[in-house]
């Protein structure tokens, strides 16, 4: 998984466990794609301070994921639900109302999981 995507997912799951400053800098760098220099200028701090804050925050997010594994579980479940929906679509004959209910349920869960 691409680093930016991974950090954004970790931030979605564990962001509230970081300080506000760490959250903002990670969001600015990874979600808004600002450079360290741009963040430093906007915040009135050194580029090194931004780098250190982002590094510490990223390590904290990885630590939370190592301990809790929420992102890994989320990605696994999303993959399995997608597979179930594809298998359902591959059935030779639609099974009426039950089929439609299962399909709607899987699409609903996937919609929530994707965002």
N, C-alpha and C positions, 0 to 999 in steps of 0.2 A: 504494500500500500504506500502511496506517495506520502512523503513526510508532512506536507501541508495538510493533506486530507486527514492523516492520523492525528495530528495535533489538534485540528479543529474538532474532530470527534471526541478526543480526550477532553477538550475544553468544554464541549457541550455536556459531557457527563460529569466531570469533576471540577469545572470552573468555579462553582460556588465555594469550593474548599480552599481556593487561593485567595490572596489578598486582592482588594480592588485594583491596586496598582498592577499586580501581576496579571490579572484578568485583562485589564485595558491594554497593556503592552503586548500580550500574546494576541489579542484580537486585532490590534493595529498591525502587527507584523504578519500574522498568518492569515487572518480573514480579509483584511484590507490591503495586504501586500505592500505595506510601507517598509522602507528600509530602516535600518537602525539609526542612521543619521537623521532621517525625517522625523522619527519618533523622538529622538534626542532634542532636536531643534524645537519641536512642538511642546515638549515638556520642560524645556529649560534645564536639561541634565546632559551629562556626557554620553557619548556613544558607548563607552565602556560600561556605564551604569545600566544602560538599556540592555546591552549584551548580557551582563551578569544577571539582571532580573529575569530576562527571558530564559536563560540557561537554568537558573534555579527553579523557575516555574515549570519548565518542561520536565526537569528531573522529578519534581513533585508529582506532576500528572502521571508520569511513567510509573512512579512508585505506587500511586493509588491504583493504577491499572494492574500492576503486578499483584497487589494484595486483594483487590476486589474482582477484577476480570470482567467488569460490566460491558466494556466495549467489545471484547472477544465474544461474550455471550450474545450480545445484540447482533453482531455480524453473523454469527452462527445461526441464530434463530431466523434472521432475515433471509439467509441463504436457503434454509430448510423450508420456509414458507413459500419462497419463490419456486422451489422444486415441487412442492405439493400442488401449487397452482398450475404448473406446467404439466404435471401428471394428470391432473383433473381435465385440463384442456385436451390431453391426448386420448381420453376415453373415446371409444368408437361411437357411443350413443349417449347423448345427454340424458340424464336421469330425471328429468322433470323438475319439480319444485325443490326437492332435496339438493339436486345438483346446483341449482341457481342459488340456494341459500349458502351452500358451502363455498361456492365461487365468490359470492358477495362478502362472506366472512373473511376469506383469504385476502381479497382485494382491500378490505377495510383495514385489516391488520398490517398489510404491506404499506398502505397509505400512511398509517400512523408511524410505522418504523422508518419510513423514508423522509418523514419530515414535516 
